[in-house]
Amino acid sequence: MDIIIVLLGASLVVALGFLIAFIWSVKTGQFEDDYSPAHRILFEDKKDNINE
């Protein structure tokens, strides 16, 4: 029965860590530009092949 309390405490610590990491990433701008990474490959210039 004591292991349930230990596991509950450990899961709360891990969840709190993920919440802090998420809040930190939002505040530092990790999720500012959600359009261009998905479409970057469509708009890249083609490189010239030198070895033709």
PDB file of N, CA, C and O in Angstrom:
ATOM      1  N   MET A   1       0.831  -1.203   0.000  1.00  0.00           N
ATOM      2  CA  MET A   1       0.000   0.000   0.000  1.00  0.00           C
ATOM      3  C   MET A   1       0.867   1.255   0.000  1.00  0.00           C
ATOM      4  O   MET A   1       0.472   2.286  -0.543  1.00  0.00           O
ATOM      5  N   ASP A   2       2.046   1.167   0.608  1.00  0.00           N
ATOM      6  CA  ASP A   2       2.933   2.328   0.632  1.00  0.00           C
ATOM      7  C   ASP A   2       3.466   2.671  -0.756  1.00  0.00           C
ATOM      8  O   ASP A   2       3.781   3.828  -1.033  1.00  0.00           O
ATOM      9  N   ILE A   3       3.569   1.672  -1.627  1.00  0.00           N
ATOM     10  CA  ILE A   3       4.102   1.923  -2.966  1.00  0.00           C
ATOM     11  C   ILE A   3       3.164   2.811  -3.771  1.00  0.00           C
ATOM     12  O   ILE A   3       3.622   3.570  -4.626  1.00  0.00           O
ATOM     13  N   ILE A   4       1.868   2.733  -3.518  1.00  0.00           N
ATOM     14  CA  ILE A   4       0.910   3.584  -4.237  1.00  0.00           C
ATOM     15  C   ILE A   4       1.159   5.045  -3.896  1.00  0.00           C
ATOM     16  O   ILE A   4       1.068   5.905  -4.772  1.00  0.00           O
ATOM     17  N   ILE A   5       1.464   5.333  -2.668  1.00  0.00           N
ATOM     18  CA  ILE A   5       1.742   6.710  -2.258  1.00  0.00           C
ATOM     19  C   ILE A   5       3.036   7.198  -2.898  1.00  0.00           C
ATOM     20  O   ILE A   5       3.122   8.347  -3.332  1.00  0.00           O
ATOM     21  N   VAL A   6       4.038   6.329  -2.957  1.00  0.00           N
ATOM     22  CA  VAL A   6       5.307   6.696  -3.589  1.00  0.00           C
ATOM     23  C   VAL A   6       5.109   6.935  -5.081  1.00  0.00           C
ATOM     24  O   VAL A   6       5.616   7.919  -5.621  1.00  0.00           O
ATOM     25  N   LEU A   7       4.381   6.051  -5.752  1.00  0.00           N
ATOM     26  CA  LEU A   7       4.133   6.218  -7.180  1.00  0.00           C
ATOM     27  C   LEU A   7       3.275   7.445  -7.473  1.00  0.00           C
ATOM     28  O   LEU A   7       3.492   8.126  -8.475  1.00  0.00           O
ATOM     29  N   LEU A   8       2.322   7.725  -6.627  1.00  0.00           N
ATOM     30  CA  LEU A   8       1.496   8.914  -6.804  1.00  0.00           C
ATOM     31  C   LEU A   8       2.342  10.174  -6.655  1.00  0.00           C
ATOM     32  O   LEU A   8       2.207  11.114  -7.438  1.00  0.00           O
ATOM     33  N   GLY A   9       3.200  10.191  -5.666  1.00  0.00           N
ATOM     34  CA  GLY A   9       4.087  11.340  -5.481  1.00  0.00           C
ATOM     35  C   GLY A   9       5.053  11.511  -6.643  1.00  0.00           C
ATOM     36  O   GLY A   9       5.293  12.629  -7.098  1.00  0.00           O
ATOM     37  N   ALA A  10       5.607  10.401  -7.124  1.00  0.00           N
ATOM     38  CA  ALA A  10       6.529  10.470  -8.252  1.00  0.00           C
ATOM     39  C   ALA A  10       5.820  10.950  -9.517  1.00  0.00           C
ATOM     40  O   ALA A  10       6.382  11.743 -10.272  1.00  0.00           O
ATOM     41  N   SER A  11       4.605  10.486  -9.757  1.00  0.00           N
ATOM     42  CA  SER A  11       3.872  10.917 -10.949  1.00  0.00           C
ATOM     43  C   SER A  11       3.499  12.393 -10.867  1.00  0.00           C
ATOM     44  O   SER A  11       3.487  13.081 -11.888  1.00  0.00           O
ATOM     45  N   LEU A  12       3.199  12.881  -9.690  1.00  0.00           N
ATOM     46  CA  LEU A  12       2.909  14.308  -9.537  1.00  0.00           C
ATOM     47  C   LEU A  12       4.150  15.162  -9.781  1.00  0.00           C
ATOM     48  O   LEU A  12       4.056  16.241 -10.366  1.00  0.00           O
ATOM     49  N   VAL A  13       5.296  14.689  -9.342  1.00  0.00           N
ATOM     50  CA  VAL A  13       6.545  15.418  -9.582  1.00  0.00           C
ATOM     51  C   VAL A  13       6.862  15.462 -11.076  1.00  0.00           C
ATOM     52  O   VAL A  13       7.264  16.504 -11.593  1.00  0.00           O
ATOM     53  N   VAL A  14       6.684  14.339 -11.769  1.00  0.00           N
ATOM     54  CA  VAL A  14       6.930  14.297 -13.212  1.00  0.00           C
ATOM     55  C   VAL A  14       5.942  15.199 -13.950  1.00  0.00           C
ATOM     56  O   VAL A  14       6.335  15.929 -14.860  1.00  0.00           O
ATOM     57  N   ALA A  15       4.679  15.158 -13.570  1.00  0.00           N
ATOM     58  CA  ALA A  15       3.669  16.007 -14.213  1.00  0.00           C
ATOM     59  C   ALA A  15       3.965  17.476 -13.978  1.00  0.00           C
ATOM     60  O   ALA A  15       3.804  18.292 -14.885  1.00  0.00           O
ATOM     61  N   LEU A  16       4.391  17.819 -12.790  1.00  0.00           N
ATOM     62  CA  LEU A  16       4.749  19.209 -12.494  1.00  0.00           C
ATOM     63  C   LEU A  16       5.953  19.638 -13.327  1.00  0.00           C
ATOM     64  O   LEU A  16       6.006  20.773 -13.801  1.00  0.00           O
ATOM     65  N   GLY A  17       6.908  18.749 -13.507  1.00  0.00           N
ATOM     66  CA  GLY A  17       8.072  19.053 -14.344  1.00  0.00           C
ATOM     67  C   GLY A  17       7.681  19.322 -15.782  1.00  0.00           C
ATOM     68  O   GLY A  17       8.177  20.266 -16.397  1.00  0.00           O
ATOM     69  N   PHE A  18       6.787  18.494 -16.326  1.00  0.00           N
ATOM     70  CA  PHE A  18       6.320  18.725 -17.694  1.00  0.00           C
ATOM     71  C   PHE A  18       5.517  20.020 -17.802  1.00  0.00           C
ATOM     72  O   PHE A  18       5.615  20.717 -18.812  1.00  0.00           O
ATOM     73  N   LEU A  19       4.738  20.348 -16.798  1.00  0.00           N
ATOM     74  CA  LEU A  19       3.981  21.599 -16.810  1.00  0.00           C
ATOM     75  C   LEU A  19       4.920  22.799 -16.785  1.00  0.00           C
ATOM     76  O   LEU A  19       4.706  23.767 -17.515  1.00  0.00           O
ATOM     77  N   ILE A  20       5.946  22.746 -15.961  1.00  0.00           N
ATOM     78  CA  ILE A  20       6.925  23.835 -15.903  1.00  0.00           C
ATOM     79  C   ILE A  20       7.662  23.962 -17.230  1.00  0.00           C
ATOM     80  O   ILE A  20       7.889  25.074 -17.707  1.00  0.00           O
ATOM     81  N   ALA A  21       8.040  22.831 -17.834  1.00  0.00           N
ATOM     82  CA  ALA A  21       8.721  22.874 -19.126  1.00  0.00           C
ATOM     83  C   ALA A  21       7.816  23.455 -20.205  1.00  0.00           C
ATOM     84  O   ALA A  21       8.285  24.208 -21.059  1.00  0.00           O
ATOM     85  N   PHE A  22       6.542  23.125 -20.183  1.00  0.00           N
ATOM     86  CA  PHE A  22       5.606  23.658 -21.173  1.00  0.00           C
ATOM     87  C   PHE A  22       5.427  25.163 -21.005  1.00  0.00           C
ATOM     88  O   PHE A  22       5.455  25.908 -21.985  1.00  0.00           O
ATOM     89  N   ILE A  23       5.245  25.607 -19.774  1.00  0.00           N
ATOM     90  CA  ILE A  23       5.076  27.044 -19.526  1.00  0.00           C
ATOM     91  C   ILE A  23       6.330  27.803 -19.929  1.00  0.00           C
ATOM     92  O   ILE A  23       6.239  28.878 -20.521  1.00  0.00           O
ATOM     93  N   TRP A  24       7.501  27.255 -19.615  1.00  0.00           N
ATOM     94  CA  TRP A  24       8.759  27.904 -19.992  1.00  0.00           C
ATOM     95  C   TRP A  24       8.885  28.003 -21.512  1.00  0.00           C
ATOM     96  O   TRP A  24       9.309  29.037 -22.030  1.00  0.00           O
ATOM     97  N   SER A  25       8.518  26.929 -22.238  1.00  0.00           N
ATOM     98  CA  SER A  25       8.645  26.952 -23.690  1.00  0.00           C
ATOM     99  C   SER A  25       7.664  27.926 -24.330  1.00  0.00           C
ATOM    100  O   SER A  25       7.983  28.528 -25.355  1.00  0.00           O
ATOM    101  N   VAL A  26       6.494  28.090 -23.757  1.00  0.00           N
ATOM    102  CA  VAL A  26       5.546  29.067 -24.296  1.00  0.00           C
ATOM    103  C   VAL A  26       6.046  30.485 -24.040  1.00  0.00           C
ATOM    104  O   VAL A  26       5.935  31.347 -24.912  1.00  0.00           O
ATOM    105  N   LYS A  27       6.585  30.732 -22.871  1.00  0.00           N
ATOM    106  CA  LYS A  27       7.070  32.078 -22.547  1.00  0.00           C
ATOM    107  C   LYS A  27       8.305  32.463 -23.350  1.00  0.00           C
ATOM    108  O   LYS A  27       8.518  33.647 -23.612  1.00  0.00           O
ATOM    109  N   THR A  28       9.126  31.491 -23.749  1.00  0.00           N
ATOM    110  CA  THR A  28      10.332  31.811 -24.516  1.00  0.00           C
ATOM    111  C   THR A  28      10.095  31.801 -26.018  1.00  0.00           C
ATOM    112  O   THR A  28      11.033  32.022 -26.784  1.00  0.00           O
ATOM    113  N   GLY A  29       8.872  31.552 -26.458  1.00  0.00           N
ATOM    114  CA  GLY A  29       8.534  31.684 -27.874  1.00  0.00           C
ATOM    115  C   GLY A  29       8.731  30.438 -28.705  1.00  0.00           C
ATOM    116  O   GLY A  29       8.902  30.551 -29.918  1.00  0.00           O
ATOM    117  N   GLN A  30       8.716  29.272 -28.127  1.00  0.00           N
ATOM    118  CA  GLN A  30       8.893  28.050 -28.899  1.00  0.00           C
ATOM    119  C   GLN A  30       7.703  27.777 -29.814  1.00  0.00           C
ATOM    120  O   GLN A  30       7.859  27.096 -30.828  1.00  0.00           O
ATOM    121  N   PHE A  31       6.534  28.282 -29.486  1.00  0.00           N
ATOM    122  CA  PHE A  31       5.326  27.997 -30.258  1.00  0.00           C
ATOM    123  C   PHE A  31       4.818  29.238 -30.995  1.00  0.00           C
ATOM    124  O   PHE A  31       3.633  29.323 -31.318  1.00  0.00           O
ATOM    125  N   GLU A  32       5.696  30.189 -31.259  1.00  0.00           N
ATOM    126  CA  GLU A  32       5.279  31.418 -31.932  1.00  0.00           C
ATOM    127  C   GLU A  32       4.951  31.176 -33.403  1.00  0.00           C
ATOM    128  O   GLU A  32       3.916  31.635 -33.885  1.00  0.00           O
ATOM    129  N   ASP A  33       5.811  30.465 -34.117  1.00  0.00           N
ATOM    130  CA  ASP A  33       5.640  30.287 -35.554  1.00  0.00           C
ATOM    131  C   ASP A  33       5.275  28.835 -35.832  1.00  0.00           C
ATOM    132  O   ASP A  33       6.153  27.978 -35.937  1.00  0.00           O
ATOM    133  N   ASP A  34       3.996  28.564 -35.950  1.00  0.00           N
ATOM    134  CA  ASP A  34       3.580  27.191 -36.199  1.00  0.00           C
ATOM    135  C   ASP A  34       3.266  26.934 -37.670  1.00  0.00           C
ATOM    136  O   ASP A  34       2.922  25.809 -38.033  1.00  0.00           O
ATOM    137  N   TYR A  35       3.377  27.949 -38.521  1.00  0.00           N
ATOM    138  CA  TYR A  35       3.054  27.764 -39.934  1.00  0.00           C
ATOM    139  C   TYR A  35       4.274  27.381 -40.767  1.00  0.00           C
ATOM    140  O   TYR A  35       4.231  26.421 -41.537  1.00  0.00           O
ATOM    141  N   SER A  36       5.350  28.126 -40.612  1.00  0.00           N
ATOM    142  CA  SER A  36       6.468  27.942 -41.538  1.00  0.00           C
ATOM    143  C   SER A  36       7.240  26.639 -41.383  1.00  0.00           C
ATOM    144  O   SER A  36       7.712  26.135 -42.401  1.00  0.00           O
ATOM    145  N   PRO A  37       7.412  26.046 -40.206  1.00  0.00           N
ATOM    146  CA  PRO A  37       8.148  24.782 -40.188  1.00  0.00           C
ATOM    147  C   PRO A  37       7.476  23.670 -40.995  1.00  0.00           C
ATOM    148  O   PRO A  37       8.159  22.843 -41.598  1.00  0.00           O
ATOM    149  N   ALA A  38       6.172  23.649 -41.008  1.00  0.00           N
ATOM    150  CA  ALA A  38       5.480  22.601 -41.759  1.00  0.00           C
ATOM    151  C   ALA A  38       5.520  22.847 -43.265  1.00  0.00           C
ATOM    152  O   ALA A  38       5.451  21.901 -44.049  1.00  0.00           O
ATOM    153  N   HIS A  39       5.630  24.101 -43.668  1.00  0.00           N
ATOM    154  CA  HIS A  39       5.596  24.434 -45.086  1.00  0.00           C
ATOM    155  C   HIS A  39       6.944  24.894 -45.625  1.00  0.00           C
ATOM    156  O   HIS A  39       7.034  25.324 -46.775  1.00  0.00           O
ATOM    157  N   ARG A  40       7.976  24.811 -44.824  1.00  0.00           N
ATOM    158  CA  ARG A  40       9.296  25.290 -45.247  1.00  0.00           C
ATOM    159  C   ARG A  40       9.811  24.505 -46.439  1.00  0.00           C
ATOM    160  O   ARG A  40      10.434  25.085 -47.328  1.00  0.00           O
ATOM    161  N   ILE A  41       9.569  23.213 -46.483  1.00  0.00           N
ATOM    162  CA  ILE A  41      10.092  22.403 -47.584  1.00  0.00           C
ATOM    163  C   ILE A  41       9.421  22.761 -48.907  1.00  0.00           C
ATOM    164  O   ILE A  41      10.011  22.568 -49.969  1.00  0.00           O
ATOM    165  N   LEU A  42       8.209  23.274 -48.854  1.00  0.00           N
ATOM    166  CA  LEU A  42       7.509  23.639 -50.089  1.00  0.00           C
ATOM    167  C   LEU A  42       8.052  24.917 -50.700  1.00  0.00           C
ATOM    168  O   LEU A  42       7.943  25.117 -51.910  1.00  0.00           O
ATOM    169  N   PHE A  43       8.638  25.790 -49.880  1.00  0.00           N
ATOM    170  CA  PHE A  43       9.081  27.094 -50.351  1.00  0.00           C
ATOM    171  C   PHE A  43      10.595  27.209 -50.494  1.00  0.00           C
ATOM    172  O   PHE A  43      11.085  28.281 -50.846  1.00  0.00           O
ATOM    173  N   GLU A  44      11.349  26.150 -50.235  1.00  0.00           N
ATOM    174  CA  GLU A  44      12.795  26.226 -50.352  1.00  0.00           C
ATOM    175  C   GLU A  44      13.205  26.287 -51.814  1.00  0.00           C
ATOM    176  O   GLU A  44      12.572  25.684 -52.680  1.00  0.00           O
ATOM    177  N   ASP A  45      14.281  27.030 -52.072  1.00  0.00           N
ATOM    178  CA  ASP A  45      14.819  27.098 -53.426  1.00  0.00           C
ATOM    179  C   ASP A  45      15.559  25.808 -53.737  1.00  0.00           C
ATOM    180  O   ASP A  45      16.177  25.198 -52.865  1.00  0.00           O
ATOM    181  N   LYS A  46      15.484  25.414 -54.982  1.00  0.00           N
ATOM    182  CA  LYS A  46      16.205  24.214 -55.382  1.00  0.00           C
ATOM    183  C   LYS A  46      17.669  24.558 -55.587  1.00  0.00           C
ATOM    184  O   LYS A  46      17.996  25.601 -56.152  1.00  0.00           O
ATOM    185  N   LYS A  47      18.545  23.681 -55.129  1.00  0.00           N
ATOM    186  CA  LYS A  47      19.981  23.893 -55.285  1.00  0.00           C
ATOM    187  C   LYS A  47      20.413  23.366 -56.649  1.00  0.00           C
ATOM    188  O   LYS A  47      19.886  22.374 -57.153  1.00  0.00           O
ATOM    189  N   ASP A  48      21.378  24.055 -57.225  1.00  0.00           N
ATOM    190  CA  ASP A  48      21.917  23.614 -58.507  1.00  0.00           C
ATOM    191  C   ASP A  48      22.795  22.389 -58.295  1.00  0.00           C
ATOM    192  O   ASP A  48      23.562  22.322 -57.335  1.00  0.00           O
ATOM    193  N   ASN A  49      22.677  21.434 -59.188  1.00  0.00           N
ATOM    194  CA  ASN A  49      23.489  20.236 -59.116  1.00  0.00           C
ATOM    195  C   ASN A  49      24.771  20.493 -59.896  1.00  0.00           C
ATOM    196  O   ASN A  49      24.734  20.637 -61.118  1.00  0.00           O
ATOM    197  N   ILE A  50      25.888  20.551 -59.210  1.00  0.00           N
ATOM    198  CA  ILE A  50      27.170  20.879 -59.838  1.00  0.00           C
ATOM    199  C   ILE A  50      27.721  19.688 -60.620  1.00  0.00           C
ATOM    200  O   ILE A  50      28.430  19.886 -61.606  1.00  0.00           O
ATOM    201  N   ASN A  51      27.424  18.492 -60.216  1.00  0.00           N
ATOM    202  CA  ASN A  51      28.020  17.296 -60.811  1.00  0.00           C
ATOM    203  C   ASN A  51      27.236  16.756 -62.008  1.00  0.00           C
ATOM    204  O   ASN A  51      27.242  15.546 -62.233  1.00  0.00           O
ATOM    205  N   GLU A  52      26.585  17.577 -62.754  1.00  0.00           N
ATOM    206  CA  GLU A  52      25.816  17.078 -63.897  1.00  0.00           C
ATOM    207  C   GLU A  52      26.681  16.817 -65.086  1.00  0.00           C
ATOM    208  O   GLU A  52      26.185  16.393 -66.130  1.00  0.00           O
TER     209      GLU A  52
END
